[in-house]
Amino acid sequence: MKYNRRKARELAVQALYQWEHNVGDSINVREQFVSRANPKKVDLNYFNESFNNTVKHLEDIDKIIQNNSSIDLKEINPVELAILRLASYELKFNLEIPSPIIINEALDITKKFGAEEGFRFVNGVLDNMAKNLRPNGI
């Protein structure tokens, strides 16, 4: 199951990036990614939930990122911004997933798709965010 959820997160990051840069309809972008995904390797329910809810709460999510980052949103690497948006959604709205898991997953995805040292920036932002959104450490 962990592998399926990791793949769902990776797919969600890619879909968020595409949606942001193609200024397309989120439904069409989501459907493109679902149609190409292997349901045996990707938790499609989690992909749909996380992508849809990240898009739905984007304004709140971007405020959270901006409040926890020393860099303006427009200056953040677009891939890393997509990763931060997904992780922010999980930290704020998906409380059954412990924050260390969310942060570790985001860092692994950043190492795979982001800039060479991008994981350091993502880690700092998410650590701040976790302290602010989940002060009890969960």
N, C-alpha and C positions, 0 to 999 in steps of 0.2 A: 504493500500500500504506500509506503514512503516513496518508493521510486515513482509510482504513478502521480503522487502529489507534487514531487519535484518537477516532473515533466509538465504537469499542469501549470506550475508557477512559471517555468521557462516559457511555455506557450503564451501565458497571460502577459508576460513582459514583452514578448515579441509582438503580440496583438496590440498592446497599449502603445508601443512605439509606432507601429504602422498606423494606428488610428490617429495618433497625434500628428504624424507627418503627412498623412494623406488626406487629412481633414475629411475622412469618410464617415459614413453612417456607422455607428458602433455595431449595429446589428449585422450589417454586411461584413464588416471586418471579423466579427466573432464567428459568423457562419463560414467564412473562408478558412479560418484556422480549425474549426471543428471538422470540416469536410476533409482536411488533410491529415488529421490526427489519427493515430492508431489507438482505438479504445482499449486495447489490451496493455498499452504502455502509458496511457495518459488518463488521469482521473478527470473525465470530461465534465462531470458534475461540479467538481471543484474549480476547474477552469472557467466554466460558465458563471458560477457564483462570484468568483474573485474578479473576473474581468468586468462583468456587469455592475457589480457593486463599487468597484474602483471608479468606473465611468460615472455612475450615479452620484457618488460622493466626492467627485473630483475637486470641487471648489473648497470643501472642508479639508480634504487631503492636502491640497496645495498650500493652504494656510498653515497646516501642521508642519509640513516640510519647511516652509519659509521660516516659521518660528523656531525651528531647531537647526537651521543651517546658517552658516556665516556667509554663504554665497546666494545671490539672487537666483530665483528659479530659472530665469532666462539664461543664466551663465552655467548652469549644471549640464554636464554631458547628457545628451538626450537618452542614451541607453540607461545611464545611471538614474536619471529622473524617472524613467518607467519602472525601474527596480524599486526606487524609493516610494513611488506611488503605490505599488502593490504591497510592499511591506508596511506602509503606513495604513493602508486599508486593514491589513491583518492585525496590526497592533491596536488600532482604534475600535474595529468592529467585529473582529473574530477572536473573542476573548478565550475560547476554549483551547487555542494554540498558545503555549507558553512563549514569552518574548524571546528567550534564548534560541528557540527553534526558528522563529521567524527571522531573527538576525543572522543566524548561521546559514539558513537557506538563501537569504538575500546576498550574503557575502560570497557564497559558492557560485551563485548565478552571476554576480558582478565579476568574479575572477574568470568566468567562462566567456562572458559577453562584453564586459566593460573595458575601460582603459586599463593599462597595465597597473597603475597604482590606484585605480578608482575605488577599490575595496576599502582603502583607508578612509576616504571621504565618506563613503556609504556607512561604514562602521561608526564613525563619529556622529553622523546625523542620527542614525538609528539608536545608538546608545543614549543620546540626549532625549530622543523621542520616547524611548522606553521608560526612562526615568520620569518624564513628565506625564505620559499617558497611563503608565502602570507603576505608580510609586511603591506598590507593595512587592515589586520584583517579579511578578508572575508574567 
